[in-house]
Every structure is written in C-alpha cells, then in structure tokens.
Amino acid sequence: MLLTIDCGNTNTVFSIWDGQEFLCTLRTSTEHQRTADQYYVWLAALLAHNKIPMDIDAVIISSTVPRVVFNLRVLADRYFNCRPFVVGKPECALPNKPRVDAGTQVGPDRLVNAAGAFDRYGGDLVVVDFGTATTFDVVAEDGAYVGGVIAPGVNLSLQALHESAAALPHVDVTRPAHVIGTNTVACMQSGVFWGYVGLVRGICDRIRAEYARPMRIISTGGLAPLFGQGDTLFDHFDENLTIHGLRVIYDYNQTLGAT
C-alpha cells in the first residue's frame, strides 16, 4: 500500500492508498521536532483503531517545511523498508515540468495540486488552495504549472489583526448574516469573509484576463467550502486534490521505473 504524506506549515496529512481507493486520511499538527518513532507510534495506533493493516511498502512526501522531511524519510526507511519519493527532489519526476523563471523553486504543494487538478479536470485551470497561505496556481493546457499568486492565508490575517490591534478580539471565520456588522465581532467577520471573496474573485478575474483563455477555478483546502457557500467563485471544490496529486505523481514515477 502507498502512504502519501502532505506536510504543510500548519498540519501534516497522512493518507493510505490500497491501489483502488484511499482507505483513510489522518491529520496531525506539523512539528519539526517530531521523530520518526513518534510518527510511527501515532500512525500505527490510528490505523489499528480504524482496522487498517500496516501493509505500507511505498511512501511519497510533499513538504513545505524542509526540516520535517528528514524524519519522514527515516520513517519510510526504518518502518516501511522503502526509499520515499520526495516531490521537488531530482529523483521524483513530474508528469509535466513547470514553466517558470530559471532558478525558481516552486513549492511542492503547488506542483502536487497542479498534477492532481490536471488529472481530474484537464488543463487551463486556476487552483485556489486555502492553507496557511492562500495560493493561486495556474495550470496550462498541457498540465504544466506556469505560475501563480501567493496571498496571506485567512487565519494568518485574522491572527495578525488580533495581535496588532489590542482592542480587537480573535474571531472564528464564518459567513456573516449581513455585510454591515453591528458589533465588533460581526464587523471583523464581515471584513475577513467578504474581503477574501473579493480577493479571490479579483485575482481570478485578472488571471483569466492575462491568460486570455477560458479557465475553470478549482478550490481546495480547509476553508474552501466556506467561501464556496452560495457563491459562484469556484467551478469545483476538491477536498482531496493534494493527496490525489501525490498518487498521480507516484504512479507516474512507477511507470518510468517499469520502462
């Protein structure tokens, strides 16, 4: 079975693929101090709880936190007796090479999203990922990542607002009943929610105009469903886009190995 690991700045997601479907998806906080042994104990306990056998013989990793990769490599080697594929490393080939400025290192998560989105929806896409940062990834007609936009994430913006303005409380992200807030919390929620709706729509409109081709907008990430409520921002919401992209890249490398 294949273990896909998507390590982001906030959370790390482990998913088990049995060749036909993802059996489970498990989430933990990203901590660079966590050892391979700790990962294994946590993973083994949850798989046992879900009655899933620990028959893992392949691992693929995407990580935006370089310090975490070493212990994830040790996890694969020590407990699953395999050398993991790490997206962004030379030994992990991509189905379509990115077309960006020479010397630019594209975030592994963005490459994975591009691969997963192209496999499911074809080309000419904008993938909007609501993570620690809100990223916009442009996927060309042939599936190549060709650039994008990085904006502060929703929770990051709320945290900055709370920490920089002593009188403003920390609030949860939600769609407010009205645009005009009648108390401090409602005002902040309206500003964040409708502000990000405007940000996403405005950036996507500008990308479409500059790209000069019809494009579909795909959303993913934890807060994507919230911003898709009763609005026409997105053509598709794909909760499992990143782990699907990891499987696509793994399968592509397996194909190369068989030739």
N, C-alpha and C positions, 0 to 999 in steps of 0.2 A: 504493500500500500504506500501511497505517496503522502508525505506530510508537507503541506505548504505553510510557510511562516511569513506573515506580513507584519513587519516591525515598524511602527510609526513613532512619532515623537511622544505620543500620549499612551497609546495602547499597542499591544502585540497580539495578533490573531493567529491561532493555530487551527488548521482545517485538515481533515483526513479524507483522502480520495481513494476509493476502493477499485477504481477502474470504470465504474458505472455512475457513481454519484458521490457527493460529499456526505459522509456519514455524520459528521458533527463539526461544529465550529466553536472554538473555545477562546476566550479573551482574558488577557491579564495586563496589568499596568507595565509599561516599559521602564525597566530599571537596569542600568548597565552593570550594577554590582551583582546581579543575579547570576549564579554559577550554572554550569551545565547540569550538575547534580540536582540543584533546586528545580530547574526546568523539568527534569525527568520525573522527579517525585510528584510535582504538581500535575504534569500531563498524565502520568500513569494512574494517579488517583481518580482523575476525572474520566478517563477512558474506561476504567473499571466500573465506575459509577454508572456510566452510560452503556455498559455491557458491550464495549467495542474492543476486540483483541488488539494487542500491541504488535501487529504484524507489519510494522513500518520498515521498508527496505530502500526508500528513496526520500530525499529531502530537497526542497527548493526554498530559497530565502530571498525576500526583498526587504531591505532595511534602510531607513533614512537616518539611522543612528549608528554610525560606524563602530562605536565602542561595544555595541551589543553583539556584533557579528562573530567575534572570536568565540564567545561561549556557546553560541548557536552552532558554530562549526564543530566544537568539541562535543556537543550534544549528539550531533549526527554521527560523528566518528565513534564515540565511546559506546553509545547505547543502540545505535541502529546500523553500525558497521558499514557506513557509506560515506562517500565524499559528496557534500551537498553542492548543488548549483547555487551560485550567488548572483543575482541579477546585477548587471553593471560590471562584472568581472569578465576578463577576456575569455575565460573558458565557458562562459554561459552565453551562447549565441542567441540573437533575437530574430524572430521571423522577418522583421523589417527594420533595417538600421535607421536611426534617427537622422534627420537632415537639419542640423543646427550649425552655429558658428564653430569653426575649428577650435579645438581645445575646450569646448564646453562640456561639462559633465552634467548630464540630465539625471534628475532624481530617479532612483529605481522604481519608486511607486508610480511615477508618471509613465515610465516605459511599460510597466505591467498593465496599467489602465489602458494604454493605447493598444496593446496586444489583445487584451480581453474585449475591449469595445469593438475593435475591427473584426474579431472572430464572430461576434454576436450580431453586429449591426452594419458591417461593411465600412466603407471609408467616408470621408467628408463629414467629420464629427467634431463637436466640442464636448469634451468630458469635464464636467464640473464636479470636483471632489471636495466635500465639506469635511475637512480634517482640522488639524491644528492650524494649518493654513488653508485658505480656500484657493484651490488651483484650477486653472482652465487649461486643458491640454487639447491641442489641435491635431487631429488625426487625418492625414491626407487620403486621397482616393485609393492609394496602394497600401494603406495601413501604417505608413511611417509616421512617427512623431515629428512634427515640424515646428514646434514652438508652443508658446502659451503665455499665461499670465499667472502671477502669484500675488495674492492679496492676504491680509491678515485674516485668520480664522474668526468665526463668530464668538466663540468662548474667549479667545485671546483678546478680542476687542472689548468684551464685557469686563474681563479682568482688569484691563488697562484703565477703563473708565472708573471702575470701583477703586482701584489703587491710587489713581491720580487725582480724584476728586473726593475729598474727605467726607462730604455730605451725602454722597451717592452710595446706596447700598448695593450689594451683589444681588442680581436677579437672575431667574431662570429664563431661558429663551423660549418664547411661546408666541403664537399669533394673537395679537390683542384684538379685543372686540371692536375697538374704534381706533382710527388713526390719531385723533386728538385725545391725548391722555388727560385724565382729571386728577391724577396723583403722580407722585414721583416714579413709583414702580411702573405704572402704565405708560408714562412718558418715555422711560428708558426702554421698555419692551417694544414700544412702537418705533422708536428710533432705530433700534437694532434690527428688528424684523423687517420693517419697510425699507430701511436703509440698505439691507443686504439684498432684498428683492430688486431694488433699483440698481445696486452694484452689479448683480448677476445679469440682469436684463441689459443694462447699458454696455457691459463688456462684451456680452454675447452678440449684441447688435453691431458693435464696432468690429468684432472679429469677422462676422459674416460680411460686412461691407468691405473690409480689407481683403478677405479671402476671395470674394467675388464669385462664389459658387453656392448653390443651396446646401445648407448644413443642418444636421439634426443635433439636438442638445441632449446629452445623456448625463444624468446626475447619479452620484453615488456618495457614500459617507453617511455618518450617523445622523446628521441634521437635514439631509436631503429631503426626506418625506415631509418634514415641517414646512420647508419652503416650496414644496410642490402642492400644498393644500389649496384646492380651489383656484389654482392659478394656471397659467399656460406657459410657465417658464421653461418646462422640460418636455421633450418628446417621450423620453423613457426614464424610469428610475430603476437602477440595477444595484440591489443591495450587495450582491456577491461578485461584483465586477472584478475586484482586485484578486481574489482567490481564484476566480476563473482565469484571469490573465496569467497567473502563476502556473496553472495547469497547462495552459496553451504553450507557454514558453518551455516548460518541462517536456511536453510531448514533442515539440519541435527539436529539441536537443536529442531526444531519444531517436528521432527519425534520422538525424545526422549521424548518430553513432551506428545506426544499422546499415548505412550506405558505405 
